[in-house]
Amino acid sequence: METETLRPLAAREFAEIRTLARRAFGLDLKPGKEELVAARLRRLASSAGCRSYQEFYRRVLEDATGEALAAMIDALATNHTAFLREPDHFDFLRHTAIQALGPRRDLEVWSAACSTGEEVWTLAFVLNDAVPSRRIRITGTDISRKALAVAERAAYTAERCAGLPAAWLSRYFAREDGAGQAYRIRPEIRAQAAFFRQNLVEPFALRRRFPLIFCRNAMIYFDAETQQRVAASLAAALEPGGYLFVGHAESLTRCSLSLEYVRPAVYRKPLKREGGWSRSS
Ligand SMILES: C[S@@+](CC[C@H](N)C(=O)[O-])C[C@H]1O[C@@H](n2cnc3c(N)ncnc32)[C@H](O)[C@@H]1O
């Protein structure tokens, strides 16, 4: 078997991989995560014919294409997500945030660690229900190319769609025959979203500002200093009066930001008025 030739992960190897993961994508692999790291990288290292994690680590560093690092990131990152995850965010969006943003023709959202797309499509369903006459644009980004490919294809099994309101299933999905995927997002909804690779610890390629940013359940894996830096960049990417949604297990209270706390896991950038910044209601 492939795995029999791979030597167990040594403490020094864990330390090297830990440093690389932190530098390359902010992931904070705390001591105690050795088994998890070994398990997640085992298949990758073995199938590359490596005899040790040290050899695997060296190959990642030597690969000028960046593919080996991308594969390592894919293996280490947690992509868990679901439709309608943390549903009170979507209630708040629908009943409060949209109104507070005022009348506008375009409504733009950035889902900044969108994984396999369920967050993007949930946003699309909520916005199309709430403001069908607006032009809805959703940008989904993630560090994982694999996850982005699933998001872009937008086809999901019946199991993943279980629990979605029947009205959403009939309005926003089409049945897929064969191929194991039961439902695919309808083309007119897919056309409202665009997906790009963006590593949150690197400068943002998106230069414009957004009225709504969802960045949920990614920063929780970052160390405190990286969280602070990424949260500050996200705050800068918000337009005045715009809202930032983070995961409920994440808190920005320790980050010194220019944002107001609105409710658990929701922050707002103060509205800019002549003569300086004013508090938004
Ligand atoms: C647990 S999922 C969260 C998905 C979704 N936002 C949600 O709350 O259900 C975390 C996602 O963050 C992505 N991620 C991790 N580190 C990242 C980084 N440095 N830049 C961009 N995305 C990252 C992972 O690839 C993964 O898809």
The ligand as a Tripos MOL2 file, in Angstrom:
@<TRIPOS>MOLECULE
LIG
   27    29     1     0     0
SMALL
NO_CHARGES

@<TRIPOS>ATOM
      1 C1        -15.4590   26.3060    6.8350 C.3       1 LIG1
      2 S1        -15.4730   26.9930    5.2190 S.3       1 LIG1
      3 C2        -16.6940   28.2850    5.3990 C.3       1 LIG1
      4 C3        -17.6020   28.4130    4.2100 C.3       1 LIG1
      5 C4        -18.7590   29.4130    4.3630 C.3       1 LIG1
      6 N1        -18.2850   30.7690    4.4690 N.3       1 LIG1
      7 C5        -19.6150   29.0550    5.5530 C.2       1 LIG1
      8 O1        -19.5950   29.7590    6.5580 O.co2     1 LIG1
      9 O2        -20.3110   28.0390    5.4890 O.co2     1 LIG1
     10 C6        -13.9380   27.9070    5.2500 C.3       1 LIG1
     11 C7        -13.4420   28.2690    3.8740 C.3       1 LIG1
     12 O3        -12.3800   29.2020    4.0210 O.3       1 LIG1
     13 C8        -11.4460   28.9440    3.0080 C.3       1 LIG1
     14 N2        -10.1600   29.5400    3.3910 N.ar      1 LIG1
     15 C9         -9.2890   29.1350    4.3380 C.ar      1 LIG1
     16 N3         -8.2230   29.9230    4.3720 N.ar      1 LIG1
     17 C10        -8.4240   30.8730    3.4200 C.ar      1 LIG1
     18 C11        -7.6570   31.9850    2.9630 C.ar      1 LIG1
     19 N4         -6.4700   32.2790    3.4840 N.pl3     1 LIG1
     20 N5         -8.1750   32.7360    1.9730 N.ar      1 LIG1
     21 C12        -9.3680   32.4340    1.4280 C.ar      1 LIG1
     22 N6        -10.1330   31.3960    1.8120 N.ar      1 LIG1
     23 C13        -9.6640   30.6260    2.8070 C.ar      1 LIG1
     24 C14       -11.4080   27.4360    2.8970 C.3       1 LIG1
     25 O4        -10.9070   26.9950    1.6440 O.3       1 LIG1
     26 C15       -12.9020   27.0910    3.1030 C.3       1 LIG1
     27 O5        -13.5580   26.9430    1.8780 O.3       1 LIG1
@<TRIPOS>BOND
     1     1     2 1
     2     2     3 1
     3     2    10 1
     4     3     4 1
     5     4     5 1
     6     5     6 1
     7     5     7 1
     8     7     8 2
     9     7     9 1
    10    10    11 1
    11    11    12 1
    12    11    26 1
    13    12    13 1
    14    13    14 1
    15    13    24 1
    16    14    15 ar
    17    14    23 ar
    18    15    16 ar
    19    16    17 ar
    20    17    18 ar
    21    17    23 ar
    22    18    19 1
    23    18    20 ar
    24    20    21 ar
    25    21    22 ar
    26    22    23 ar
    27    24    25 1
    28    24    26 1
    29    26    27 1
@<TRIPOS>SUBSTRUCTURE
     1 LIG1         1 GROUP 0 **** ****
